[in-house]
Amino acid sequence: MLIEGEINPVLVLAILAVTGFALAVLGFALAARAAQRHRDATRELETTEKTSDRYERRLYDILNSVPVALVETDTAGKFTFANRAAHQLLGRKDSELIGLRFHSATWGITYPDGRLIPPDLLPAARALRGQTVKGFQHVIANPGTRKRILVSVTAMPVLNGVGEVIGSTSALVETENLVQPEAVGDDLGQQYFDVAGVMLLVLGPDGKVRDVNLKGAEILGQTVEDVVGQNWIDAYLPEEQRVDAHGFFKDVVEGRRDMPEEGEGWIVRPDGARRLIAWRGKVLRDERGEVTGTLSSGQDVTEAYEAEQRCREFDTALRLAEEAGGVGVWSFNARTNEAQVNGRMAEIWGVEAQTYADVEQFLARIHPDDRPSVDAALAAARSGATETYEAEYRILSEDGGVRWLVGRGEPIREGGEIVGMRGVNYDVTDLKTAQAAALESEARFGEVADAAPALIWLSGPDGQVTWLNRRWLEFTGRTLEQDLGHGWVESIHPDDQAACNDVYLGAVREQASFRHEYRIRRHDGEWRWVRDFGEPRYDAEGRYVGHAGAALDITDQKLAEDALRDSEERFRSFAETSDDVVWMRDAATGRMIFINSACERVWGVSRDALMDDARAWRSILHPDDAEGAIAGLDAVRRGVSQVLQYRVIRPTDGELRSVEAKAFPIFDQNGAVIRLCGVARDVTDSVLAREELERRVAERSRELEASLDERRKTETALAQAQRLETVGRLTGGVAHDFNNLLTVVIGALDMILRQADKPERVRRLGEAALAAGRRGERLTRQLLAFSRRQEFKPEVLDLGTVIAGFEPMLKRAVGEAIELNVEIDPDLGAVRVDPVQFEGALLNLTVNSRDALGDSGTVRIVADRARLADGELADTPAGDYARVRVIDTGAGMSADVMSRAFEPFFTTKGVGEGSGLGLAQVYGFARQSDGGVSLESTPGQGATVSLYLPLTDETPIRVEPHAEPREERPLERGRRVLLVEDDLGVRTVVENLLLELGSSVLAAPDGPAALEVLRANPDVELLMTDLVMPGGMSGVDLARAASAERPGLKILLSTGYSGETLEDAHAPEWPLLRKPYQAEELSQAVRKALA
């Protein structure tokens, strides 16, 4: 109390004490309230985390309860998941499998016939390449039990949202020892009604319950018998709803109103408990369309409703939580715009716990995408448009991180005016992460199950199907809504429904595994056989929560098995009537499946012995044939058919018998060898007959060989006689011409010697001898050209330019009385030929045409391009050619003359008018140039000779036009020449010619002597040597040796017939002088060599 300004200290202390106590009580209350709200928030976070864990456990529980071995791999083919069935099948724990590939996880992956399967052909590897593989069979070996297991594998790729392959999933099913359940029971509809997992309720038109299932009676807290007969509205609806409900039901029965398809409503059980039911219903009508009642299904959603209410209450309690419990508390003054935060709020936002002058520094940290919604919520609360403020948003920390916050608040009022706001923030980042993990876990389960190559399903503890994967729905072509509950049974074949229902419901009652085969209708209407595996599943507390299962399409396998049985049955019927041994063995075990009784006659082994031990066949094989026969059988096991021939020693009589066998494999639908079959025939009589026939043939062959030998001798003698005739004709022609030439030379020289004092007569006789010698030279050149032994120096020439340059000489050759026309294609092209020989050949053809014309006529020379086909011209390959045709209008030739035109010394001219070597020389030149010659003629119509020369892409050399020879200046005196010639007469003449030219000459008869002279006379400037010499050293050998000793020495080669020697020289820098030659030709050759 204050009296006239006095202060009572006791009263003041009392007031302070009471106030402090009240504040303390209030503080404790607020702290307790905040702590409770913190615990609630923590429980919500824990609940979300448990939900995530529950989804994860649900995924693994479902996959582990599936009785089919399921594995998942990444893009590298390594295991990322394997369920419990896979652990059992592969004989490894989860920690041992993860990270391995198929070939590392198990050993001995082979086809059923034992062949190894390459890793890239395994179903999982093919699935990684985007392929779907169904029912691929192979053998694996369990590392633990060492047991070999035949499995059927179905594999599919796992795709992400954009269709990329991110892994594979495979189902492995052991295909042997399947159990076929018995089919019992036929009251399928009533069983479905009884086991439905929701309330099923049938009301009559009077509103009384006609039927209710077990689930419905359980929800109502009574037995079925207690419920049936009750008026539904009076017995089970809340009293305040009954009047309206009776009116509504009457309108439905009388057709004035429709029954809603779904809705929610409360019921009251006889024990007073109220339950919220979610209804779905329809009106029942008879065949006349009159209402006979209603059918409804109801789901008790009371717990869900109460949970929702509790969540609302929790949200209200959490809305204004205090500091304790980790919730951030904030407030701001609308008048000053100041903001105040507690420690947790500061920690969440990364600031100091204090009063801040501007709330904007908090709002600026909100994620740009969330700021508009936060501003709108705050503005609505500050303006009074909403009673509270609530927002969920992200904030950005200074280190770039993102946190999720939930903000709630309410306006602060003074006298009805909003003067600020207060509220809380709590960090829900972990909650968001847990929720995302839960969603990801459930999505992953869906992806794995949808990608699995099997029809996967889940059911509840009441036996009703609660989920089906996408593969099931795609297979049946039905919707999820159609197949949930017991709707999936509608796709099962009517003949299989009873057995399937009995097996399934029995497994549900016993909470046991099952395996069953039945037919199911595919989306295209075809009935397909499936093998369904089911396993019970349990929650974390061990409670039975239903079954998980997977069904595999085994139709192809069934058809293959049926076809194989039919085929084997027909095979057995045929085989028993055969005289040959017919057998069949299992490819995997080698066991004899079937063999007919012919084995006793052919092999001498009983059928029972072979059925007991198929290897008994090996014991009767002849030792020399056993290895080949066994190897052939192994080849059949690898899939290659064989024809075998072997001998057996029959145990029954010891007789050696010859056998011919054909063995072949039988494959399954996957291409694996499953059977080995064969037929063996006794061919002993045929072998003996063949051996006798071969003996007789050999005897006749020897007689024929002797006859042929006599014929060969006769033919050889005839060919020798023909060769002698040809040589005789050739020798006669050469002797005739050379005798004429020698007569002139010898006669002229004799007369020169007798009349040496008459210069004019000596000159004429000398010129006659010289002319005869030149004729002899031309004759030898023609012989060499025909035999293709004349030296060939090809050059790349523009053939048109060569012909044009040679035209004046051709005109002089034919004379003025004969008309010569030359036609040259401007695009004729280049050829590779010896220019001298070409001109000689063209001159010979032109002169022949002139002689065929007589005193008048026309000779045409046509040069163009031509293409020869293969075989068009004998001994001439196909290709592009330059064709030179010489055409005359003379008398032509008969067929007989044409057939001998190219023979040497064959001529139709009179004696002394021709040598018969002109066309032979042309033929030799054409063959030497890789070309050919053709002759066309008809008596009285002239003749055409065509010369074909192959074209070339090489650049031609420039051809100098023909010019008259000009007088060279005399050779300088004093040049030292070493002459090497084995013929004394030639050596004497050439030595004198060189002396007359002013040279100083040393002579040697052979190569070794020449080297000695060369070493003794270092001033020798020119070595002139013949090519062909005795003593083992040719002129080329001598030139090489001399060049090696004297690198700067000049060399001139001379020959009358070079043969192969010049071809081996490979020395184009050494000039060649052909014999015979005159002094002028010798002088030019020496000057060229010394240049």
Summary of the structure (lengths in Angstrom):
residues: 1091
radius of gyration: 59.2
end to end distance: 153.4
largest distance: 197.0
contacts: 3269
relative contact order: 0.05
helix: 43%
strand: 27%
